[in-house]
Amino acid sequence: MPLRCLRNNSMVSVDKDHLMFSRNIKSITLTFPPTVPVASEAPSLSLTPPLTPPPSAGDVMTGVCFVGLWNVRALQGFVLAPLFFYLVLGTAFLLTGFVSLFRIRTIMKHDGTKTDKLERFMVRIGVFSVLYTVPATVLVACLFYEQARHDEWMVAWQREKCASREEPWVTYNINCPPGVDRDTPLAKPDFIFFMVKYLSTLVVGITSGFWVWSGKTLAVWKNCYNRCLGRRTESYV
């Protein structure tokens, strides 16, 4: 039977199963308390060095400032290494969280408590994890491939443009790369490679937006808007 209590002159309906589910979820969040400051401060600290002028430059295709476009060392140190580290660390925390959720689910079943809400929560986290981890892994793989072929791509571009008789390359007077024969086959980047790279970069943010902008988020913003206008709102647990 649902319990009913009066809080701030508003009726709050609380279900026993919901209380048990909330307590179990809180126990998960209390298991790793240092993860909150690490998750918020680590990206801020890793963002500061790339903002200096030498590593950052404008992308030729998109016009967006990016790090390591012309410098492989900057790409490896400021982009590839942090992304790879955060991907491995996030996957480790994700697997640890799933183990904890399965343990809580087993305990709740032994206690005779319903696990429907917990299972829906697990499915939601699983879907989000797949939609977030797969594009992040593809992006890291693209960056690995880019840093491995960057020098060869640049030599191929320089050899092609130095022999061009069209503007603006004639005005720029680009020198041909020394020691490279015109008949030597050199690899060139495919256009689809950059499309996959940009898509993987954007999909991660889109997936995060779907996770954040849920019905509960809209309800919180609605309550905040009503409080700013001085309206009276009912709170539900």
N, C-alpha and C positions, 0 to 999 in steps of 0.2 A: 504494500500500500504506500502511496506517496505521502511524505511528510509535508506539513504545511507550517510555515513560520511567518511571522510578521516582522519586516525590517523596513524602517523609515516609512511607515504607513503604507507599504506596498506588499501585496501578497506574493510570496515566492514559493514556487512549487519545486521541490527537490526530490528526485528519485533516488532510492537506495543504490541501485546499480550505477547510476550516474555519479554518486558520491564515491563509490568504490573505484570506478574508472578514473575519476579525477585524482584520487589519492595515489593510485598506481602510476599515473602519468607524472605526478609531481615527484614521485620517488625516482623516476628516470632522470628528471632534470636536476635533482639534487645529487645524483651519482657523480657527475662531472661538473662541479661548480666553476672550475677555472676556464671552461671552454667559452663562456660568454665574453670575458675580456679578451681572450686570445682571438676569438672570431671577429671582434670589432676593432682591435688595435693592430693586429698583424697586417691587414691590407693597407691601413693608413701608413704604417711605417715603411712598407715595401713600395708605396707609391711615391715617396719623397725623392729618392735618388733619380728615377727616370724623368722627373719634371725639369731637371737641369737641361740647358740648351744642347750640349753635345749629343746625348743619346737620342733625343726626340727629333722627328722630322715629319714632313707632310707626306701622306700616302699619295702616290701618283694616280691611282685609280679612283679612290674615294675622296681624297682631299682632307682626310681626317688625320690629325697628328697621331703618330704611333712611334713606338720605341724599337730601335734595331732594324730599321729599313735598309740602311746602308752600312751598318756596323754589326758584324756577326757576334762580336764579343758582347755588345750591348743587348742583342737579341737573346743570347744564351744566359746572360747574368740577370737581366731585368725582366725578362718575359718568360722564357722557357723554363728556367729553374724554379721560379716561384709558382708558376702554374702547375708544374709537375709535382712539386712538394705539396701544394694545397690539395691536389687531386688525390694523391696517396694518403695524406692525412685525413681528408674528408671521407674517403672510402673506409679507412680504418674506424673512424668514429661511427660511420653509418652501420658497418657490420656489428660493432659493439652494441649500438642501440637496438638493432634487430634481435641480437641474442638476449638482451634485457627484456624486450617486448615479448619474446616467446616464453621466457621464464615467467613473466607476470601473467601471461595468458594461461600457462599451465597451473599456476597457483590459484588463479581465479576459477578455473574449471574444477579444481579439487575442492574449493570452498563452496561450490555450487552457485557462483555468481555468473550472470550472463556476460558473455564476451563479444556480443554483437558490435558494440561501439568500438571496442578495442580492435577487433578484426577489420572494421571499416577504416579505422585510423592507420592500421598497418598496411592495408592495401593502398591507401592514399599516399603514404610515405614511400611505398615501393614503386608506384607509378611515377611519382615525382623524382625519385632517385634515378630511375632509368632514363627519364627525359632530361635529367640534368647531367648525369655521368657520361652518357654516350656522346653528346656534343662536345663536352669538355675533353673527353679522350680523343675524339677526332681532331679537335683544335690542337692538342698537344702533339699528335702525330703529324699534323700539317707543319707545325713549327719545327719539329725534328727534321722533316724532309726539307724544309726551306733552308735551315741553317747548314745542312749537309750539301745542298746544291747551290748555295748563294754565290760563291766565287765563280763557279762555272757559268752561271747565268749572267753574271756581270761581264765576264770576258766575252761571251757570245754577243751580248748587247753592244759592247764597245767595238767589237770587230764588225758588226753589221752597220753601225752608225758612222764609223770612221770612213767607210767606203761609199757612204751615201752622198749623192749630189743634189739633194733636196734641202730646202730650208725647213727648219732653222739649223740643221746639222752642219751645213757649210759655214755658217757664221760662227758656230761654236768651235769649229776646227778641232774635232775630237781626234786624238792620236790613236793609231792602231796598237793593239796590245803586242808587246815585243815577244818574239819566240813562238807566235801562234800562226800557223799556216792557214791560208784562206780555205783550203780543202779539208782541214781537220774538222771532223764532226763534233759539234758542241751541243749539249742539251739546252733546250729552251723551256721555260715554264708554260704549262698549258693554262688556258683561260679558266677551265673548269676547276683547276686547283685553287685559284683565288676565290672563286665563287663558293666552293666548299668551305674554305677558311673563313670567309666573311659570314656565311650562313651559320657555321658552328659558333662563331662569336656572338651573333645576335640571338640564336635560339636559346642559349643559356639564360639570357636576361628575360626573354619572353616566358620561359618556363617558370622562372622565379616570380614573374608577375602573376601568372595563373595561380600559384600557390598562395601569394599574399592577398590577392583580390578575391576573397571568398565572401560568403554571406555574413560571416562573423565580422569581417573587416568593415563591410558596409554598415553593419549594425553599430559598431564602435564609432565610426565617423558620424552616424546619425545621432547617437547619444551626445557626442562632443558638440555637434552643431546645435542641438537642443539646449544643452547646458550654456553654451555661449549666448544664446538668445534668452536665457532665463526660464526656459520651459521646464515643466516637470516631467520626468521620464520614469518609466517602470523598469526595474532591474530584474532580470531572470538569470537563474543559475542553471 
